[in-house]
Structures are given as C-alpha cells and as structure tokens.
C-alpha cells in the first residue's frame, strides 16, 4: 500500500480540473473545427484522469485489450456496411429485372436485359446471347 499525502492528493485534483477544462475547450472548438479532436489523446487523458482521482488501475483496460475491442468493433462495422451494400445491390438488380423495357428493335425484356445487351455490345468479341426471361411469379420450375 502506498501512502499519498493530502497535499499530493490536492495537487492531483488540480490536474483533474485542468483536464476538464481542456476537454471542454476541445469539444467546443471541434464544433467549428472538427480537426481539433485530432489533438486529443483520449486514452492517455482518461488514464491520467483516473490516476489523478486515485482510482485503481484495475478499472481501466490495458492498451492491448482496448486495441482488441476496437479491432472487433471495426470488423463488425465493416461487415455490417458490406451486408448493407449487398442488400442494396440485390434490391437494385431485382428492380431492374422487374422493370419492363422495349428496345428500339422491338425486343422486349427487362431493364436488366437491356443493360446486359449493351454490355455485350460494348465488349469486343463477346458473342450476343439471348437473355432468358425471368420466371413468371408462381410458374413451374424445371
């Protein structure tokens, strides 16, 4: 056990007030200049704050644990963003496949069929192939 004098404790608490003021100023400044947040080392600020209050070290996570949590959070966010993009893409493709289109040559099909025909025409050497119409709702499956 370490004995800390009352004077040393009071000096540490002065640091807490300064940290509060610094954090408040940084947050106010960030509303006009978002890059102000880049100056703040939040981990170090919070560690120093806890130490100044005399809190046990066991209340905070180690830098390694913080990194693991942040990496997991970033991976989850990336997976969610990818899933949302795939869902939106699938929705667009479905709408294109269900949107009727009559071509200038009288060909009928969906907007998706038209896009596929245009792409095949744009790719040199690609043999034009007929696009099978989408199955009718409730139709038989082969």
Buried (B, 14 or more C-beta within 10 A) or exposed (E): EEEEEEEEEEEBEEBBEEBEEEBEEBEEBBEEEEEBEEEBEEEEBEBBBBBBEEEEEEEBEEEEEEEEEEEEEEEEEEEEEEEEEEEEEEEEEEEBBEEEBEEEEEEEBBBBBBBBBEEEEEEEEEEEEEBEEBEEEEEEEE
